Amino acid sequence: MLIVIDDIGYGDLGIYGNEIHQTPNINQLAKEGMIFTDFHSNGAVCSPTRAALMTGQYQQRTNVEHAIGFTMQEGMPLHKKTVAEHLSKAGYKSAVFGKWHLGHVSLYGPNDQGFDVSYTSNNTPDYHTHISRTGELDWFRDQQLKDEPGYLTDLVTNHSVNFIKESVGQPFFLFVSHLAAHFPFQGPDDPGHRTEGKVWHQSKYGPLAESEYKRAYKDMIEAVDQSVGAIVNALEDSGLRENTLIFITSDNGAYSWVGSNYPFRGEKGSLFEGGHRLPAIAHWPGHIPAGTVCHETILTMDLTPTFVSLAGMDLRDPAYEFDGIDISKTILGGKPVEPRTLFWHFKNPYTNSYAYSVRDDDWKLLMENGEDYLFNLRLDPTESNNLIGRYPEKHELLQSKYSSWVTDIFE
C-alpha cells in the first residue's frame, strides 16, 4: 500500500520534528518501522513525480515534465507500463483513490493504465463541492463522472477501507493518493466554495482569508493522519496488517509560506533540497525492524521496481525498463544502495525556463534561475555554502554526467 500526501514538506510531520501538526497515527507507523532521511521525489511538482512513481522511470521518458493543468490535452502515454500493470501479472488487484494528475481522467485515466478500481480527480478541486478551478465537476469513478457528497479526504479513506475489506484473500496494491494538503486550503469544517460554471483561478487557494491558510493546512494534514489510522485499522480488522507493506511519502516539498521543509532550503517548484527531499516511512510488521532509520539516497522512481520485486517478479526480465532500482533489501535488511548518479530536470511551461540538478554521493550540482551551485550535502545539507568556484574538477565531472544523461533521455 502506497500513501502519498500531497504537497507536504520534510518538516511537516510529527515524527520529523513538527510540534504543531498532530500526526499520532503516522508517527506510530514510523516508530514501528523505518523512516528515511534522504528520500526524494523525482520532480519538484506533482505530475512529474507521479509519472516517475507509476512507471519506475525518469519522468522525462514519459513526456510528463510539468504539472498537467485541468484543460491541458496531454498526459502520460498509455503505452507506458505502470506499477498496476506490472503487478496484475502477479495476480494483484489494484486500486487508486484520490489525485491522479497524469492527464485528464477521461483520456489518460487509471483504469486505462492497469488499475481495476478508481475514484479519482484530475487535479485538486474544492474539497467539499468537488468543483475544479475551471468550474467543472472533478470526481470520477472508473473514469466516469460520479459525484458523491463528502469531504475529499474522507471519501478517499472510505473507498480505501471498503477496498481492503473486499479484497481479503487476494493480493492487492492500493494507492491512497490524498489530495490534501494541496490548496485550496479547506479543512473538514471549512466551507465549500466553488460552484459549477464559473472560473475560480483568482481564488485558487480557497474561501479563507490568508491568515487562515496555515490553520487549514494543519487541519488538512491532521485529517490525513486520521485517514491513515482508519486504513490501518481496516487492515487490522481484516487480518492483513502483518502481510501488508505500507509506504508513506509526499509528491514534492511544501510551499514554505504554509508548510515546513525544515531544515532544508527551497520549496515546491525548486530543485534546492526543500523542493524534493521528503518525509518517507516504511512499515511492515515482522519484516522491517521497529525504530530503524535509512540514510540511503532513494527516489520515488525506486518504488515501482521494489513493489514488483516484492511481488516475486524477476527484474532481470528485459521487459522491465526501469531507471529506478529495487530497494527491498535496503528496507528489509539495511543493505546499502549501490552507488549511482541521480538527476533532476524541471521544465516550466509557463516561463519556458528550466532547472537541473545532479547528485553524486555527497556532491550536488544545481542550476536554477540562471545561477550555478555546487554543494557537499554531507557537510552542508542546508545548501548554505556554494562551492562552485572552489572545486572546478567536481563541477566539470557532474556537468559532464548531466550532459550524458540528457543525451540518453532526450535524444
C-alpha positions as CSV (number, residue, x, y, z in Angstrom):
1,M,0.0,0.0,0.0
2,L,1.3,3.4,-1.0
3,I,0.1,6.5,0.7
4,V,1.0,9.9,-0.9
5,I,0.2,13.1,1.0
6,D,0.1,16.0,-1.5
7,D,2.5,19.0,-1.1
8,I,3.8,18.3,2.4
9,G,7.4,19.0,3.3
10,Y,10.2,17.3,5.1
11,G,9.3,19.0,8.4
12,D,5.5,18.7,8.3
13,L,5.0,15.5,10.3
14,G,5.5,15.0,14.0
15,I,7.9,12.2,13.5
16,Y,10.2,14.6,11.6
17,G,10.1,17.1,14.4
18,N,6.9,19.2,13.8
19,E,5.4,20.2,17.1
20,I,2.3,21.9,15.5
21,H,0.8,19.2,13.3
22,Q,-0.6,16.4,15.4
23,T,0.1,13.2,13.4
24,P,0.0,10.3,16.0
25,N,-1.1,7.6,13.6
26,I,1.7,8.3,11.1
27,N,4.2,8.7,14.0
28,Q,3.3,5.3,15.3
29,L,3.8,3.6,12.0
30,A,7.2,5.3,11.8
31,K,8.2,4.2,15.3
32,E,7.2,0.6,14.4
33,G,9.1,0.7,11.1
34,M,11.6,2.8,9.2
35,I,12.0,6.5,8.4
36,F,14.1,7.9,5.6
37,T,16.4,10.9,5.9
38,D,17.4,11.2,2.2
39,F,14.2,10.3,0.3
40,H,13.4,12.4,-2.8
41,S,10.6,13.0,-5.3
42,N,11.7,12.8,-8.9
43,G,10.1,16.1,-9.6
44,A,9.6,19.4,-7.7
45,V,5.9,19.5,-8.6
46,C,3.1,17.0,-8.8
47,S,2.7,15.3,-12.2
48,P,6.4,14.6,-12.9
49,T,6.8,12.8,-9.6
50,R,3.6,10.8,-10.2
51,A,4.8,9.7,-13.7
52,A,8.1,8.5,-12.3
53,L,6.3,6.8,-9.4
54,M,3.9,5.0,-11.7
55,T,6.5,3.8,-14.2
56,G,9.7,3.4,-12.3
57,Q,11.4,5.7,-14.9
58,Y,12.6,9.2,-15.1
59,Q,9.5,11.2,-15.9
60,Q,11.2,12.7,-18.9
61,R,10.8,9.3,-20.6
62,T,7.1,9.7,-20.3
63,N,7.0,13.3,-21.6
64,V,5.5,14.5,-18.2
65,E,7.8,17.3,-17.2
66,H,5.4,19.8,-15.6
67,A,2.2,19.9,-13.7
68,I,-0.6,19.0,-16.1
69,G,-3.4,21.6,-15.9
70,F,-7.1,20.7,-16.0
71,T,-7.5,22.0,-19.5
72,M,-4.3,20.6,-21.0
73,Q,-5.0,17.8,-23.6
74,E,-1.9,15.8,-22.7
75,G,-1.0,13.1,-20.3
76,M,1.2,10.1,-19.6
77,P,1.2,7.9,-22.7
78,L,-1.0,4.8,-22.4
79,H,1.8,2.6,-23.7
80,K,3.9,3.3,-20.6
81,K,3.5,0.4,-18.2
82,T,2.5,1.3,-14.7
83,V,3.1,-0.5,-11.4
84,A,-0.5,-1.6,-11.6
85,E,0.0,-3.3,-15.0
86,H,3.2,-5.0,-13.8
87,L,1.5,-6.3,-10.6
88,S,-1.5,-7.6,-12.4
89,K,0.8,-10.2,-14.0
90,A,1.5,-11.4,-10.5
91,G,-2.2,-11.7,-9.7
92,Y,-2.6,-8.4,-7.9
93,K,-5.8,-6.4,-7.9
94,S,-5.1,-2.6,-8.0
95,A,-7.0,0.5,-6.9
96,V,-6.3,4.2,-6.7
97,F,-8.3,6.7,-4.7
98,G,-7.7,10.4,-4.8
99,K,-5.5,12.5,-7.1
100,W,-4.4,11.1,-10.5
101,H,-2.9,14.2,-12.2
102,L,-1.4,12.3,-15.1
103,G,-3.7,13.6,-17.8
104,H,-7.4,14.1,-17.9
105,V,-9.0,11.1,-16.3
106,S,-11.3,10.5,-19.2
107,L,-8.4,10.3,-21.7
108,Y,-5.4,9.1,-19.7
109,G,-7.1,7.6,-16.7
110,P,-6.0,4.9,-14.2
111,N,-8.3,2.2,-15.5
112,D,-6.7,2.5,-18.9
113,Q,-3.3,2.0,-17.2
114,G,-3.8,-1.1,-15.2
115,F,-6.0,-0.1,-12.2
116,D,-9.1,-2.2,-11.6
117,V,-10.9,0.3,-9.4
118,S,-10.6,4.1,-9.2
119,Y,-12.2,7.1,-7.6
120,T,-10.0,10.0,-8.7
121,S,-9.7,13.7,-9.6
122,N,-7.7,15.3,-12.3
123,N,-6.1,17.9,-10.1
124,T,-7.2,19.3,-6.8
125,P,-10.8,20.5,-6.7
126,D,-12.8,22.1,-3.9
127,Y,-12.6,19.6,-1.1
128,H,-16.4,19.9,-0.4
129,T,-18.1,20.7,-3.7
130,H,-15.5,18.8,-5.9
131,I,-15.5,21.6,-8.5
132,S,-12.3,22.4,-10.3
133,R,-10.8,25.9,-10.9
134,T,-12.5,25.9,-14.3
135,G,-15.9,25.3,-12.8
136,E,-16.3,21.7,-13.7
137,L,-17.0,18.6,-11.6
138,D,-13.7,16.8,-10.9
139,W,-14.5,13.5,-9.3
140,F,-14.6,10.3,-11.3
141,R,-15.5,6.6,-10.7
142,D,-13.6,4.4,-13.1
143,Q,-13.0,7.4,-15.4
144,Q,-16.7,8.3,-15.5
145,L,-18.0,11.5,-13.7
146,K,-19.6,10.4,-10.5
147,D,-20.2,13.0,-7.8
148,E,-20.8,11.9,-4.2
149,P,-21.2,14.0,-1.1
150,G,-18.4,14.4,1.4
151,Y,-15.0,15.9,2.2
152,L,-12.5,14.5,-0.2
153,T,-10.1,13.2,2.4
154,D,-13.0,11.2,3.9
155,L,-14.1,9.9,0.5
156,V,-10.5,8.7,-0.2
157,T,-10.5,7.0,3.2
158,N,-13.9,5.3,2.9
159,H,-13.1,3.9,-0.6
160,S,-9.7,2.6,0.7
161,V,-11.3,0.9,3.7
162,N,-14.0,-0.7,1.5
163,F,-11.4,-1.9,-1.0
164,I,-9.4,-3.5,1.8
165,K,-12.5,-5.3,3.2
166,E,-13.5,-6.5,-0.3
167,S,-10.0,-7.7,-1.2
168,V,-9.4,-10.2,1.7
169,G,-7.9,-13.4,0.2
170,Q,-6.5,-11.7,-2.9
171,P,-3.2,-9.9,-3.3
172,F,-3.7,-6.2,-3.8
173,F,-1.9,-2.9,-4.5
174,L,-3.7,0.1,-3.0
175,F,-2.6,3.6,-4.0
176,V,-4.0,6.1,-1.5
177,S,-3.4,9.3,-3.3
178,H,-4.5,12.0,-0.9
179,L,-5.3,15.4,-2.4
180,A,-4.5,17.1,1.0
181,A,-2.7,19.2,1.8
182,H,-2.6,20.8,-1.6
183,F,-4.7,24.0,-1.9
184,P,-7.5,25.0,-1.9
185,F,-6.9,25.3,1.9
186,Q,-10.0,23.7,3.4
187,G,-10.2,21.7,6.5
188,P,-13.1,19.3,7.2
189,D,-15.1,22.0,8.9
190,D,-14.3,24.9,6.5
191,P,-17.0,25.9,3.9
192,G,-17.3,24.7,0.4
193,H,-16.5,27.4,-2.1
194,R,-16.7,26.7,-5.8
195,T,-19.8,26.2,-7.9
196,E,-20.1,24.9,-11.5
197,G,-20.0,27.1,-14.5
198,K,-17.6,29.7,-13.0
199,V,-13.8,30.1,-13.4
200,W,-12.1,30.2,-10.0
201,H,-8.5,30.9,-10.9
202,Q,-8.5,34.2,-8.9
203,S,-9.3,32.3,-5.7
204,K,-7.4,29.1,-6.2
205,Y,-6.4,29.0,-2.6
206,G,-10.0,28.7,-1.4
207,P,-12.5,30.7,0.5
208,L,-10.5,31.6,3.6
209,A,-8.6,34.7,4.5
210,E,-4.8,34.4,4.0
211,S,-4.4,34.5,7.8
212,E,-6.3,31.2,8.0
213,Y,-4.2,29.2,5.5
214,K,-1.8,27.7,8.0
215,R,-4.6,26.7,10.3
216,A,-6.4,25.0,7.4
217,Y,-3.2,23.3,6.2
218,K,-2.8,21.9,9.7
219,D,-6.4,20.7,9.8
220,M,-5.9,19.0,6.4
221,I,-2.7,17.2,7.5
222,E,-4.4,16.0,10.7
223,A,-7.4,14.8,8.7
224,V,-5.0,12.7,6.6
225,D,-3.4,11.3,9.8
226,Q,-6.9,10.2,10.9
227,S,-7.3,8.6,7.5
228,V,-4.1,6.7,7.9
229,G,-5.4,5.5,11.3
230,A,-8.7,4.3,9.8
231,I,-7.0,2.5,6.9
232,V,-4.5,0.7,9.3
233,N,-7.5,-0.3,11.5
234,A,-9.2,-1.8,8.4
235,L,-6.0,-3.8,7.7
236,E,-6.0,-5.0,11.3
237,D,-9.7,-5.9,11.3
238,S,-9.2,-7.8,8.0
239,G,-6.2,-9.7,9.4
240,L,-3.9,-8.2,6.8
241,R,-1.7,-5.9,8.7
242,E,1.1,-8.4,9.2
243,N,1.1,-9.1,5.4
244,T,1.0,-5.5,4.1
245,L,3.9,-3.2,3.3
246,I,2.8,0.4,3.9
247,F,4.9,3.2,2.4
248,I,4.1,6.8,3.1
249,T,5.6,9.9,1.4
250,S,4.8,13.1,-0.4
251,D,5.0,14.1,-4.1
252,N,7.2,17.2,-3.6
253,G,8.1,19.7,-1.0
254,A,5.7,22.2,0.6
255,Y,5.2,25.8,-0.1
256,S,7.4,27.4,2.6
257,W,4.7,30.1,3.3
258,V,2.3,27.5,4.6
259,G,4.3,24.3,5.3
260,S,7.7,23.2,6.5
261,N,10.7,21.9,4.6
262,Y,12.9,22.4,7.6
263,P,15.8,22.3,7.8
264,F,16.3,22.5,4.0
265,R,16.5,25.4,1.6
266,G,13.9,25.8,-1.1
267,E,10.3,24.8,-1.6
268,K,7.8,23.2,-4.0
269,G,8.9,24.1,-7.6
270,S,12.6,24.4,-6.6
271,L,15.5,22.0,-7.0
272,F,17.1,23.0,-3.8
273,E,16.6,20.2,-1.3
274,G,13.4,21.6,0.2
275,G,11.6,21.2,-3.2
276,H,12.1,17.4,-3.3
277,R,13.6,15.9,-0.1
278,L,10.6,14.4,1.6
279,P,9.4,12.6,4.7
280,A,9.1,8.9,4.0
281,I,8.1,5.9,6.1
282,A,8.0,2.2,5.5
283,H,6.1,-0.2,7.8
284,W,5.8,-3.9,7.6
285,P,5.5,-5.9,10.9
286,G,7.8,-8.8,11.2
287,H,9.9,-7.6,8.2
288,I,11.0,-4.1,8.9
289,P,12.6,-3.7,12.4
290,A,11.0,-1.1,14.6
291,G,12.8,2.2,15.1
292,T,15.1,1.9,12.1
293,V,16.4,4.9,10.1
294,C,17.6,4.7,6.4
295,H,20.1,7.3,5.3
296,E,20.4,6.0,1.7
297,T,19.5,8.3,-1.2
298,I,16.2,7.0,-2.6
299,L,13.9,8.4,-5.3
300,T,10.2,7.8,-5.9
301,M,11.0,6.0,-9.1
302,D,12.6,3.3,-7.0
303,L,9.2,2.3,-5.5
304,T,7.8,0.6,-8.6
305,P,10.7,-1.8,-9.1
306,T,10.7,-2.5,-5.4
307,F,7.0,-3.4,-5.4
308,V,7.4,-5.5,-8.5
309,S,10.3,-7.4,-6.9
310,L,8.4,-8.0,-3.6
311,A,5.6,-9.4,-5.7
312,G,8.0,-12.1,-6.8
313,M,8.8,-11.0,-10.3
314,D,12.2,-11.1,-11.8
315,L,13.6,-7.7,-12.6
316,R,16.2,-9.2,-14.9
317,D,13.4,-9.6,-17.5
318,P,14.3,-7.1,-20.3
319,A,10.6,-6.1,-20.4
320,Y,11.2,-4.0,-17.3
321,E,12.7,-0.7,-18.5
322,F,13.2,0.8,-15.1
323,D,15.5,3.7,-14.2
324,G,14.7,3.1,-10.6
325,I,16.2,0.3,-8.5
326,D,14.9,-2.4,-6.2
327,I,15.4,-1.2,-2.6
328,S,13.7,-4.1,-0.9
329,K,16.9,-5.3,0.6
330,T,17.6,-1.9,1.9
331,I,14.2,-1.7,3.5
332,L,14.1,-5.2,4.8
333,G,17.7,-5.8,5.7
334,G,19.5,-2.5,5.7
335,K,21.7,-3.2,2.7
336,P,23.3,-0.1,1.3
337,V,22.3,1.1,-2.1
338,E,24.8,0.7,-4.9
339,P,26.5,4.0,-5.8
340,R,24.7,5.8,-8.7
341,T,24.4,9.3,-10.1
342,L,20.9,10.8,-9.9
343,F,19.3,13.6,-11.9
344,W,16.6,16.2,-11.7
345,H,15.4,18.3,-14.6
346,F,12.4,20.6,-14.3
347,K,10.9,22.5,-17.2
348,N,8.4,25.3,-16.5
349,P,5.9,25.6,-19.5
350,Y,4.7,29.0,-18.3
351,T,8.1,30.7,-18.2
352,N,9.9,28.4,-20.7
353,S,12.7,28.1,-18.2
354,Y,14.3,25.1,-16.7
355,A,16.4,24.0,-13.8
356,Y,18.5,20.9,-13.3
357,S,20.4,19.1,-10.6
358,V,22.9,16.2,-10.4
359,R,23.5,14.2,-7.2
360,D,26.7,12.0,-7.0
361,D,27.3,10.7,-3.5
362,D,27.7,13.7,-1.2
363,W,28.0,16.2,-4.1
364,K,25.2,18.1,-5.7
365,L,25.4,20.4,-8.8
366,L,22.4,22.7,-9.3
367,M,21.5,25.2,-11.9
368,E,18.4,27.3,-11.0
369,N,17.4,30.8,-12.1
370,G,20.5,31.2,-14.2
371,E,22.8,30.5,-11.2
372,D,25.2,27.6,-10.8
373,Y,25.7,26.0,-7.4
374,L,27.9,23.2,-6.0
375,F,27.3,21.7,-2.6
376,N,28.6,19.0,-0.4
377,L,25.4,17.8,1.2
378,R,27.2,15.7,3.9
379,L,28.9,18.8,5.2
380,D,26.3,21.3,4.2
381,P,22.8,19.8,4.0
382,T,21.1,23.2,4.1
383,E,22.9,24.3,1.0
384,S,24.3,27.4,2.6
385,N,27.9,27.3,1.1
386,N,28.2,27.5,-2.7
387,L,31.4,25.8,-3.7
388,I,31.1,26.3,-7.4
389,G,34.4,28.2,-7.8
390,R,36.4,26.1,-5.4
391,Y,36.1,22.6,-7.0
392,P,36.2,23.1,-10.8
393,E,37.1,19.4,-11.4
394,K,34.0,18.3,-9.5
395,H,31.9,20.9,-11.3
396,E,33.2,19.7,-14.7
397,L,32.6,16.0,-13.8
398,L,29.0,16.5,-12.7
399,Q,28.3,18.7,-15.7
400,S,29.6,16.0,-18.0
401,K,27.4,13.4,-16.3
402,Y,24.4,15.6,-16.7
403,S,25.2,16.2,-20.4
404,S,25.4,12.4,-21.0
405,W,22.1,11.9,-19.2
406,V,20.4,14.5,-21.3
407,T,21.6,12.8,-24.4
408,D,20.3,9.4,-23.2
409,I,16.9,10.8,-22.1
410,F,16.1,13.3,-24.8
411,E,17.8,12.1,-28.0
